[in-house]
Amino acid sequence: MSFSWDWLFRGSPLALAALDDAGICRAASDAWRKRFGLAPEGDPACAISDLLGADAAEEVAKLVAAELGGADEPREVLLPLSGIAGPTGGALCTWRVRPLAGEPAWILLAITEQAGDDQAAEQLDRLQSAYQLLLDAAGEGIYGLDCHGRATFVNRAATRILGWRPEEIIGRPLHDIHHHSRADGTPYPRGECPIYAAFKDGKVHRIDDEVFWKTDGTSIPVEYTSTPIREHDELRGAVVVFHDISGRKRIEREREAAYEEIKRLKEQLELERDYLRDEVNIAVSFGAIVGESQALQRTLAQIDAVAQTPANVLILGESGVGKEMVARAIHAHSSRASHPLVKVNCASIPKELFESEFFGHVRGAFTGALRDRVGRFELANGGTLFLDEVGEIPPDLQGKLLRALQEHAFERVGDERTVTVDVRVVAATNRKLEDEVKAGRFREDLYYRLSVFPIEVPPLRERLDDVVPLAMQFLESICRELGREPLRLTRRHAARLRAHPWPGNVRELQNIIERAVILSPRDRLRLDLALPGEAEGTAPTPPVDDQPSGFLTEAEFRSRERANMIAVLRHAGWRVSGPGGAAERLGLKPSTFAYRMKTFGIRPPRSA
């Protein structure tokens, strides 16, 4: 059976062939003949298996049978084809040619070359591999999203940081996987997500205060950029580049904590500096505990016994006996001596400021709280807290003090954070606290908490042997402070001092010695002018050699005026002007007083 249409497709650039109803190739184009090694001329007259190879013969036979059976639609199948150059791939298309009347049916075969498509696919695979290598080499996590927010690609760093594998997230909404909640666990709606916003508004969104959630249910702080992807001016999706900033956040927290610690220590050092100034002034004025009496020796023995223990101490005694000096001695001989001794005068603290003074406050806790403040308890951490005049604490505030003493913990005013401290408490009072407890003015439990080890300081009238040593020490220190030549305490002076009843105790003795130095001319101590009874003329008349000459020289007058100015400055805390200042006390204008200070060369001490 001859194929009369051979001339029609013989020169076709496509690979074409014609089969008869027995499946025998009767005609082929030049391209087909060249590809499968057929003779350039004549009837090929070969079977399908010889024409296409055994691997494709079965599939082609099915197609041919279907076409001969009357199938109208062309059929196409991808088959491995064995050409003269070896195995190749291709798409084989078959269709039946409707015969004219009286002619047999023919099956036409056409092979569509896939080499170009294969090359394009290979090139695309190579490009994808190259891009994937670049993405995987990046240290930041990278996601690709389509315009619906579904993940299209993910790099290795993203998998390493969050744990989500590509097969777990590709094609799924990225926000629902690892951006669904904020750091505190509250929901994060999609409509507020900056990642999704990038392919809606076309803007780049940079965020540095959010978290991504990992596969284990934990979150990490991240910094990310969501950049829109455009194709032909249409938004197609976004690329998200992120990295874990846990280390940076930790450093920021550590830096902030260090700053707060520095700030706290600065405030503490400033307060300690003020306390140190007071301690220096006291040390200059009083020095160590001085005395030789048996009563004082018993007190010193109690100090030695309790100093090295952590027990709270309650110092009892009349006003002016030196209770603060006893507290300082206890602290100085304890293991806490290298830490501060913080003094609180409970009688001088207004009721509304009691908590702030003792426990501190945070900024904004109340009107006027413009900054954080460290309280006395926290300032005394590691050291000793001296509560002077502890009996003056109002009853409704004693409970708060008791809690702090029992638990060694408290909260600043306006702060929920509990501060724990290690503080030893030494309290002092001139009241009879047992009577105050019975009268309901002092809590019994607080009394027993404070009086673990009570020390009774005897009044000066019960230790007259200490009067002269104390007077000599005061005389030396006061002369030095006032810039006077040293004055001598005579036997007659000592006898007068021992004869005085000393209702004001040691404080009264210091004041009398200071008054005597101010009133004394040159190198002669006029104690008679300072003692109260003798100043009123009730004491015996001093001997002739102690009497003044009746007048003062210019130098003596100037010296006494200078000493008087220094004395009033000390009583005014070295303040010249203002209420209670030295100028007001002397009835002078501040400018006049300042001029006389300059004339006499009076300068405030460094610690003032």
Secondary structure, 3 states (H helix, E strand, C coil): CCCCCHHHHCCCCCEEEEECCCCEEEEECHHHHHHHCCCCCCCCCEEHHHHHCHHHHHHHHHHHHHHHCCCCCCEEEEEEEEECCEEEEEEEEEEEECCCCCCCCEEEEEEEECHHHHHHHHHHHHHHHHHHHHHHHCCCEEEEEECCCEEEEECHHHHHHHCCCHHHHECCEHHHHHCCECCCCCECCHHHCHHHHHHHHCCCEEEEEEEEECCCCCEEEEEEEEEEEEECCEEEEEEEEEEECHHHHHHHHHHHHHHHHHHHHHHHHHHHHHHHHHHHHHHHHCCCCCCCCHHHHHHHHHHHHHHCCCCCEEEECCCCCCHHHHHHHHHHCCCCCCCCEEEEEHHHCCHHHHHHHHHEECCCCCCCCCCCEECHHHHCCCCEEEEECHHHCCHHHHHHHHHHHHHCEEECECCCCEEECCCEEEEEECCCHHHHHHCCCCCHHHHHHHCCEEEECCCHHHCHHHHHHHHHHHHHHHHHHHCCCCCCCCHHHHHHHHHCCCCCHHHHHHHHHHHHHHHCCCCCCCHHHCCHHHHCCCCCCCCHHHCCCCCCCHHHHHHHHHHHHHHHHHHCCCCCCCCCCHHHHHCCCHHHHHHHHHHHCCCCCCCC
